[in-house]
Amino acid sequence: MKVTQHLWFERDMDAAIKFYTSLIPGSKIEWVSAIPADNPSGPAGSVGMAAFTIGDQRYMAINAGPLDPFNHSFSILVECDTQAEIDRLWDALKEGGSTEQCGWLRDRWGLSWQITPKRLGELMMDPDPAVSKRVTEAMLKQVKFDISALEAAAKG
């Protein structure tokens, strides 16, 4: 069995998947197609489908007009090794979107992302509950994650 996430875009699916696959190494567009003119879903070219990967995750997408907007019940979490990776992805994805607390943002298409340092999970799993508590408190005050500030919080 294979599991694939499916995204429903109201508009600009082609631009969105080109953008997403340009950001994450190892990503690619597998195929893109338009629905034929005789399809009852809408006029020719109004609906499109695509298959792509972001990193090691498989996705399908449909561009089919408004239905249900993206919301926080589905997000893409990207775990980064360095602050430079966080900064690059954060800056690219927030353009035309909005940012939120704890490493969350919405891109210009409304899709939610979590841009998270790998180090955060390591610090939160520290066997000393005081370290985990300090890291959690620091995390809750951040919008875009700052690895050095999280590590400073861990040290107390």
C-alpha positions in Angstrom: 0.0 0.0 0.0 1.0 3.6 -0.6 -0.3 6.5 1.3 -0.5 9.9 -0.4 -1.7 13.2 0.9 -4.3 15.0 -1.3 -4.6 18.8 -1.5 -7.6 20.6 -3.0 -6.6 24.0 -4.4 -9.2 26.7 -5.1 -6.7 28.4 -7.6 -3.2 28.4 -8.8 -2.4 24.7 -8.2 0.4 24.7 -10.8 2.1 27.7 -9.2 1.8 26.3 -5.8 3.3 22.9 -6.5 6.1 24.5 -8.6 6.9 26.7 -5.6 6.7 23.9 -3.0 8.9 21.6 -5.0 11.5 24.3 -5.6 11.9 24.8 -1.8 12.7 21.4 -0.5 15.6 19.3 -1.7 14.6 16.0 -3.3 11.2 17.3 -4.4 9.7 16.9 -7.8 6.6 17.2 -9.9 5.6 13.7 -11.2 2.9 14.8 -13.6 0.3 17.5 -14.2 -2.9 17.2 -16.3 -5.9 19.2 -17.2 -9.4 17.5 -17.1 -10.8 17.1 -20.6 -13.4 19.5 -22.1 -16.2 16.9 -21.8 -15.8 16.5 -18.1 -18.9 17.6 -16.0 -16.7 19.2 -13.4 -16.3 22.4 -15.3 -15.1 24.1 -18.4 -12.0 22.8 -20.2 -8.9 23.7 -18.2 -10.8 24.7 -15.1 -9.9 21.6 -13.2 -6.4 20.1 -13.1 -4.6 17.4 -11.2 -1.0 16.7 -10.3 1.2 14.3 -8.5 4.4 15.5 -6.8 6.7 14.9 -3.9 7.9 17.3 -1.2 11.0 15.8 0.3 10.1 12.2 0.9 6.3 12.7 1.1 3.9 11.9 -1.8 1.1 14.3 -2.7 -1.7 14.6 -5.2 -3.4 17.9 -5.9 -6.5 19.1 -7.6 -7.3 22.6 -8.8 -11.1 22.7 -8.8 -12.3 25.9 -7.3 -13.7 26.7 -3.9 -14.8 23.9 -1.6 -13.3 23.8 1.9 -10.4 26.1 2.6 -7.2 24.7 4.1 -7.1 24.9 7.9 -4.9 23.8 10.8 -6.3 20.3 10.8 -3.8 19.6 8.0 -0.3 21.1 7.9 3.1 20.2 6.4 5.8 20.0 9.0 9.4 20.5 7.8 12.1 19.6 10.2 15.2 21.6 9.6 18.8 21.0 10.8 20.0 24.6 10.7 18.8 28.1 11.4 19.7 29.0 7.8 17.2 26.3 6.6 14.5 27.6 8.9 15.1 31.2 7.8 15.1 30.4 4.0 11.9 28.3 4.2 10.2 30.7 6.6 10.9 33.8 4.4 9.8 32.0 1.2 6.6 30.5 2.6 5.4 33.6 4.5 5.5 35.8 1.4 1.8 36.6 0.7 0.7 34.6 3.7 0.7 35.0 7.4 2.8 33.9 10.4 1.7 32.4 13.7 3.1 31.4 17.1 5.2 28.3 17.5 6.7 28.0 14.0 3.4 27.9 12.2 2.6 29.9 9.0 0.1 30.0 6.2 1.4 30.4 2.7 -0.3 32.5 0.0 -2.6 29.6 -0.9 -3.7 29.2 2.7 -1.9 25.9 3.4 -0.5 25.6 6.9 3.2 24.8 7.5 5.2 24.1 10.6 8.9 25.0 10.1 10.6 23.3 13.0 14.2 22.8 14.1 15.1 19.1 14.6 16.9 20.4 17.7 13.6 21.4 19.3 12.4 17.8 19.6 15.8 16.8 21.0 15.7 19.5 23.6 12.1 18.8 24.6 12.9 15.1 25.1 15.7 15.9 27.6 15.4 13.6 30.6 15.5 16.6 33.0 11.9 17.9 33.2 13.3 21.4 34.1 15.1 21.6 30.7 11.9 20.5 28.8 9.9 23.0 30.7 12.3 25.9 29.9 12.4 24.9 26.3 8.6 24.7 26.0 8.2 28.1 27.6 10.7 29.6 25.2 9.1 27.9 22.2 5.7 29.2 23.1 7.0 32.8 23.0 8.5 32.4 19.5 6.9 32.9 16.1 9.7 31.8 13.8 11.9 29.4 15.8 15.3 30.5 16.9 17.6 27.5 17.6 20.1 29.4 19.6 17.4 30.9 21.9 15.9 27.4 22.4 19.4 26.1 23.3 20.0 29.0 25.7 16.6 28.2 27.4 17.7 24.6 27.8 20.9 25.7 29.5 18.9 27.9 31.8 
